Amino acid sequence: MTLPAASTSATPSPNLWRNRAFNLLWTSQCLSDLGSAMANLALPLLVLQLTGSPTKAGLVGTTGLVAGMVCRLPAGVLADRYDRRRLMVICDVLRLAAYAALGAAVLADVADLAMVLVLVVLGAAANAVFSTAEHAAVRNLVRPGQLSDAVARNEARSYGTQLAGPPLGGLLFGLGRALPFLGNAVSYLLSLVALLAIREPMQEPRKKDADSAGDGPADGLSGFRFVLANPFLRALLLIAAPLNLAFTGMLFAIIVALQRSGTSSYLVGLASTIFAVGGLLGAFAAPALQRRLRLPTLILVLSWATAALMAASALWSTSILAAVPLAAAVFLGPTANAALFGYQAAITPDHLQGRVFSVIILAATSAAALAPALAGLLLDHFSGTTAMLAFALVVTIAAVTATFSTGIRSMTTEP
């Protein structure tokens, strides 16, 4: 319940395929996202080999998530105040340099935990700025009638790369530890070339007096004020935060538990792919499910179903089968995303859309930044089954909160 999903058509219109600027951006980011998915799978495996500590592997993951979280609101301001193409080009150059350096260090056998932490922070910060600028730029690259199809294609891109990236990253890591990181660097080079080939403007002309009126892109507090003043959104964030923490922690715990039990790196990556299959199928089912379930009902169903399915997943903590119940749990995620962000867009004034979106993303995902470190700590002291059951308990608490929340019940009509 953190990212906007496609809420209309799952099949892009033919006209969008003839949009040169959008297709350059979309194709390059397919490759970039694929490289990121490979590297994200390989990073904890590398740290485990370097240190032998699940806690330190979790620390690296949490460090990256925290860096991205800290940069989320500033990224929104930057994307609204400065040239978005230039921002994305700078981010690609930084990410290219960071992962090329990490790949070279692994090849030379000089990589250590400190180097990994520095490069992860740099990469996470660049990712936050790039993704925010890209999200803001899409509207300027497509015609109004193409926007819903563009969102649908970006949603498919996200799930598709999550399907292919982790097993490919695991396979490459098994062939050579540096390969996933060098591959990620190549993906950023291709993204950079595509960005430089796009000539269309990526933002509308700025209003010079916007900030002085207290309502410009620098006024980030207005987004917080709007969200906190709405009982439903306020209550929803209290539920979304533990759900995201649990999903992130469970997936990390499965990866580490499988690696620790001697599972091949390719099968470890396949576990992440199984998880992504649930989201991909859920994205296709989202329009039909959204017509049948109101958002408050959807939240309750998602919360209780996730608690039960995570508990079931814990029974297979040393088997790739642990990913199957987790994939079933994430099936409702795209529908919840579409309903939530559709409701948010309908009730939010246009001049607050970007800031309110950033606040919701930040609040909903902030707790998830702690998940890898928490999972690693649990796995250092308890069995994989116990660690996973802890995350199921977190979701159960969120489900109870949703059941008795007056804020959730306060949304009496759909937008």
Secondary structure, 3 states (H helix, E strand, C coil): CCCCCCCCCCCCCHHHHCCHHHHHHHHHHHHHHHHHHHHHHHHHHHHHHHHCCHHHHHHHHHHHHHHHHHHHHHHHHHHHHCCHHHHHHHHHHHHHHHHHHHHHHHHCCCCCHHHHHHHHHHHHHHHHHHHHHHHHHHHHHCCHHHHHHHHHHHHHHHHHHHHHHHHHHHHHHHHCCCHHHHHHHHHHHHHHHHHHHCCCCCCCCCCCCCHHHCCCCCCCHHHHHHHHHCHHHHHHHHHHHHHHHHHHHHHHHHHHHHHHCCCCHHHHHHHHHHHHHHHHHHHHHHHHHHHHCCHHHHHHHHHHHHHHHHHHHHCCCCCHHHHHHHHHHHCCHHHHHHHHHHHHHHHCCHHHHHHHHHHHHHHHHCHHHHHHHHHHHHHHHCCHHHHHHHHHHHHHHHHHHHHHCHHHHCCCCCC
